[in-house]
Amino acid sequence: MNNRLLEGPRQPQWVFTLLDNEDRPLRRLRTVSEWSLELNPLANLGDSGSLTLLAGSENVDFMKHRVRVSYDPGVDGVSAWDVGVFLFSEPGLDREETHSVTSVGLVSKLAILDDDAVEGSYTVPKGANVVETVLSLIESTGETRATIAASQEYVREPIVFDAGESKLTIINQLLDAIGYWALTVNGEGIYVSGRYVAPADRPVTWDFVEGEHATHAAKWSRQQDLTGVPNRIICRTTGTDEEPALVGVALNEDTRSPFSFQARGRWVTRVYDVEATSQAQINAMAQRRLVEAGSPVSTVSLTHAVLPIRPRDLVTLRSRPLNTWATVQKISVSKPGHVMHSELREVAS
């Protein structure tokens, strides 16, 4: 897609499509009057939202049906894109002056995996392929639409989870053990994960540049949190009689960094109990956590046009006095949906 096409005038519309429990389209929802969405992979269950329907008009099975939210910019040469697929939650009936409406929450499909749990003690055996195990856990909930990057990482020692542990928790611990992102659901409703990529190694998804063709508002805010940023990360596993514990340590000793040991004269340490398949993996895990905690040096709140960007994307922001790279942390949008509000975390150069 040519991004420049989205810098001009639009005739946009938001489209809400009712889906069955296998994400197959049923029909368009045409009585949505109010709505809001938040895309946030750092939230417990990821993306969320709400919408209001004319009561009794759409024949929705809130226990079974789903909704896909799409955005059509109304620009020649630019196709509509899907923003998310959601489950319904907590429908309620409200009486207005002339009619009744149904207000309902929207939750990510991650809730399906979080609501399901292992009935007894669950063991991932030594030698099990981690990605294959994750896919099997997803499929055990009845979900079949998942794309997890293939990996040859195997479990080095049996990993045991207690009875009642949610399948989402098990999945994310396994993914973390091989250096993968926590599981998310993309705009098309597919469960996705892959190897973590450092911000500096991600492709730039969008350039926010001030001027005649700007897609962001001139007014924005920037906050810095300089306290508590660690300069030492320790990751550790639980050892067994046969296998000693693995320990990975990452240190910030960069004399150019304001958070380094040299700059502070003391260690600020965070410790994580993790699962890891090798010494190389736990070393990389510690380094990743150090980068995540220490490289975003500020948070920028930005209002911009509706764009095909998502959390974790890398963007640039050139709006005086800033000239920086940043990762998208979360995005919110609500009716009328002409603009989005994004929280960006600046990436240290």
C-alpha positions in Angstrom: 0.0 0.0 0.0 1.2 3.5 -0.8 1.1 5.3 2.5 0.9 8.7 0.8 -2.7 7.9 -0.3 -3.8 8.1 3.3 -2.6 11.7 3.7 -5.4 13.1 1.6 -9.2 13.4 1.9 -11.3 10.3 2.8 -14.8 9.1 2.8 -14.4 6.6 5.7 -16.7 4.1 7.3 -16.3 1.6 10.1 -17.8 -1.8 9.4 -19.0 -4.3 12.1 -19.5 -7.9 10.8 -21.2 -10.6 12.9 -19.3 -13.9 12.8 -20.1 -17.4 14.0 -17.9 -19.2 16.6 -15.5 -20.2 13.8 -15.0 -16.6 12.6 -17.1 -17.2 9.5 -19.1 -14.1 8.4 -22.9 -14.1 9.0 -24.0 -10.6 8.2 -23.2 -6.9 8.8 -24.3 -5.3 12.0 -26.1 -2.1 11.0 -27.5 -0.7 14.3 -24.2 0.0 16.1 -24.7 3.4 17.6 -21.8 3.8 20.1 -18.5 1.9 20.2 -14.9 2.1 21.4 -11.8 -0.1 21.0 -8.4 -0.4 22.7 -5.5 -2.4 21.2 -3.1 -3.2 24.0 -1.0 -6.4 24.0 0.3 -5.5 27.5 -3.2 -5.8 29.0 -4.0 -9.1 30.7 -6.3 -10.2 27.8 -5.0 -7.9 25.1 -7.5 -5.9 23.0 -10.9 -4.8 24.4 -13.8 -2.5 23.7 -17.5 -1.9 23.8 -20.5 -1.3 21.6 -24.2 -0.4 21.7 -26.9 -2.0 19.5 -30.5 -1.2 19.0 -32.1 -3.8 21.4 -33.5 -6.9 19.7 -32.7 -5.7 16.2 -29.7 -7.9 15.3 -30.6 -11.3 16.7 -27.1 -11.7 18.2 -26.2 -14.8 20.3 -23.9 -13.1 22.7 -22.7 -16.4 24.1 -21.6 -17.8 20.7 -21.2 -15.1 18.1 -18.2 -12.8 17.5 -17.8 -9.4 15.8 -15.1 -8.3 13.3 -14.3 -4.6 13.2 -12.9 -3.2 10.0 -12.1 0.3 8.7 -12.6 1.4 5.1 -10.8 4.8 4.5 -12.8 5.4 1.4 -9.7 6.2 -0.6 -9.1 4.9 -4.2 -6.3 2.4 -4.2 -6.5 1.6 -0.5 -8.4 -1.5 0.7 -10.2 -1.7 3.9 -8.4 -3.4 6.8 -9.5 -5.5 9.7 -8.8 -4.0 13.2 -9.9 -6.9 15.4 -12.1 -9.8 16.1 -13.8 -9.8 19.5 -16.1 -11.9 21.7 -19.1 -10.3 23.3 -19.3 -10.0 27.1 -21.7 -8.7 29.8 -24.6 -7.6 27.6 -27.0 -5.1 29.4 -30.3 -3.5 28.4 -30.7 0.2 28.7 -33.9 2.2 28.1 -33.5 5.5 26.2 -36.3 8.1 25.7 -37.8 6.4 22.6 -36.1 3.0 22.4 -34.0 0.4 24.2 -30.4 -0.4 23.5 -28.1 -3.3 24.3 -24.7 -2.3 25.6 -22.1 -5.0 25.4 -18.4 -5.4 26.2 -15.9 -6.7 23.7 -13.0 -9.0 24.7 -10.1 -10.4 22.8 -10.1 -14.1 21.6 -7.3 -14.6 24.2 -10.2 -14.9 26.7 -11.0 -18.3 25.2 -7.5 -19.6 26.1 -7.6 -17.9 29.5 -11.0 -19.3 30.4 -9.9 -22.8 29.6 -7.7 -24.6 32.0 -5.9 -27.9 32.5 -8.0 -30.3 34.6 -5.0 -32.1 36.2 -1.3 -31.6 36.5 0.0 -30.8 33.0 3.5 -31.9 32.0 5.4 -30.8 28.9 7.8 -33.7 28.5 11.5 -33.5 27.9 12.2 -33.2 24.2 8.8 -31.7 23.2 8.8 -29.2 20.5 7.7 -25.9 22.1 5.8 -24.4 19.2 4.0 -27.7 18.4 3.0 -27.9 22.1 1.6 -24.3 21.9 -0.4 -25.1 18.8 -1.8 -28.2 20.4 -2.9 -26.2 23.4 -4.7 -23.7 21.2 -6.4 -26.4 19.2 -7.5 -28.1 22.4 -9.8 -25.1 23.1 -11.5 -25.6 19.7 -9.6 -22.8 18.0 -7.9 -23.6 14.7 -6.7 -20.2 13.4 -3.2 -19.8 14.6 0.1 -18.8 13.0 3.2 -19.4 15.3 6.6 -19.1 13.7 8.2 -22.6 13.5 11.0 -23.3 15.9 13.4 -26.2 16.6 13.5 -25.4 20.3 12.8 -28.3 22.5 12.1 -28.7 26.3 15.3 -29.6 28.0 13.6 -30.9 31.2 10.0 -31.7 31.9 7.9 -28.6 32.8 5.0 -29.2 35.1 2.0 -26.9 35.5 -0.5 -27.2 38.3 -4.1 -28.4 37.8 -6.3 -25.4 37.1 -3.6 -23.4 35.3 -5.1 -21.5 32.4 -4.0 -22.5 28.9 -3.1 -19.0 28.1 -0.6 -18.8 31.0 1.0 -22.1 30.0 1.3 -20.9 26.3 2.9 -17.6 27.2 5.4 -19.2 29.6 6.4 -21.7 26.9 6.7 -18.9 24.3 8.8 -16.8 26.6 11.1 -19.7 27.2 12.1 -19.7 23.6 12.3 -15.9 23.2 8.9 -15.5 21.4 6.4 -12.7 21.9 3.5 -13.3 24.2 0.5 -14.6 22.2 -1.7 -12.0 20.6 -4.6 -11.9 18.1 -4.1 -10.0 14.9 -6.7 -7.9 13.1 -8.0 -10.9 11.2 -8.7 -12.8 14.4 -5.7 -15.2 14.0 -3.6 -16.1 17.1 0.0 -15.1 16.3 3.5 -15.1 17.8 7.1 -15.3 16.7 10.6 -14.6 17.8 11.0 -11.3 19.6 12.6 -8.6 17.5 14.4 -5.7 19.1 12.9 -2.3 18.2 15.9 -1.1 16.3 15.6 -4.2 14.0 11.9 -3.8 13.1 10.9 -2.2 9.9 9.4 1.3 10.1 5.6 1.0 9.6 4.7 4.7 9.6 6.5 8.1 9.5 4.8 10.8 11.5 6.2 14.0 9.9 4.9 17.5 10.6 4.0 19.7 7.7 1.5 19.9 4.9 1.0 16.2 4.6 1.1 15.4 8.4 -1.2 12.6 9.6 -0.9 13.5 13.3 -2.1 16.5 15.3 0.3 19.3 16.1 -0.4 18.9 19.8 1.2 16.0 21.6 2.7 15.3 25.0 5.9 13.6 26.2 6.5 12.1 29.6 9.8 10.7 31.0 10.1 8.2 33.9 13.7 8.0 34.9 13.3 6.3 38.3 13.5 2.5 38.7 15.0 1.7 35.4 17.2 -1.3 36.0 20.8 -1.7 35.0 21.0 -5.4 35.9 18.6 -8.2 35.0 18.8 -11.7 36.4 16.7 -14.5 34.9 16.7 -17.9 36.6 15.1 -21.3 36.1 14.4 -23.9 38.8 17.0 -26.7 38.8 16.5 -30.4 39.3 18.6 -33.3 40.6 19.6 -34.1 37.0 19.9 -30.5 35.6 21.3 -27.5 37.4 19.4 -24.2 37.3 20.1 -21.9 34.4 21.0 -18.3 35.2 21.2 -15.5 32.7 22.5 -12.0 33.6 22.4 -8.8 31.6 24.3 -5.7 32.7 24.1 -2.1 31.5 27.7 -0.9 31.7 27.4 1.4 28.7 29.1 4.6 29.8 26.9 6.6 27.4 23.7 5.4 29.2 22.3 7.5 32.0 21.0 4.3 33.6 24.3 2.3 33.6 26.2 1.2 36.7 28.9 3.8 35.8 26.4 6.6 35.6 24.6 5.7 38.8 27.4 4.1 40.9 25.1 1.3 42.0 23.1 -1.7 40.7 19.4 -1.5 40.3 18.3 -5.1 39.8 15.2 -7.0 38.6 15.0 -10.8 39.0 12.7 -13.0 36.9 11.8 -16.7 37.4 11.5 -18.1 34.0 11.4 -21.2 31.9 14.3 -21.6 29.3 15.4 -24.3 27.0 19.2 -23.4 26.9 21.8 -21.1 28.4 21.8 -19.2 25.1 18.0 -18.6 25.5 18.2 -17.5 29.1 21.0 -15.1 28.3 19.0 -13.7 25.4 16.0 -13.4 27.7 17.9 -11.4 30.2 19.3 -9.1 27.5 15.8 -8.6 26.0 14.4 -7.6 29.4 17.2 -5.2 29.9 16.7 -3.6 26.5 12.9 -3.3 27.1 13.3 -1.7 30.5 16.1 0.6 29.6 15.8 1.7 26.0 12.4 3.3 26.0 13.3 6.7 27.5 10.0 8.4 27.2 6.3 8.0 26.5 4.6 10.1 23.8 0.8 10.5 23.6 -0.2 11.3 20.0 -3.5 11.8 18.2 -3.4 10.9 14.5 -5.6 9.8 11.5 -6.8 6.2 11.5 -3.9 4.2 10.1 -3.0 0.6 9.5 -0.6 0.4 12.4 -0.7 -1.9 15.4 1.0 -2.1 18.8 4.6 -3.3 18.6 5.1 -1.5 15.3 8.1 0.8 14.9 7.3 4.4 13.8 9.2 7.6 13.4 8.1 10.9 14.9 9.5 14.1 13.4 7.6 16.9 15.0 9.7 19.7 16.5 11.6 19.4 18.8 11.4 15.6 18.5 13.1 13.5 15.9 12.9 10.0 17.1 12.0 6.3 16.7 9.3 4.9 18.8 7.3 1.7 19.3 3.5 1.7 19.4 2.4 0.6 22.9 -1.4 0.9 22.6 -4.0 2.4 20.4 -7.6 3.6 21.3 -10.4 4.8 19.0 -14.1 5.4 19.5 -17.1 6.8 17.6 -17.0 8.7 15.3 -13.6 7.1 14.7 -12.0 9.9 12.7 -8.8 9.8 14.7 -6.8 7.4 16.8 -5.0 8.0 20.1 -1.7 6.2 20.4 0.8 5.8 23.2 4.4 5.5 21.9 7.6 4.6 23.7 10.6 6.3 22.4 13.5 4.1 21.5 17.0 5.2 22.5 19.4 5.6 19.6 
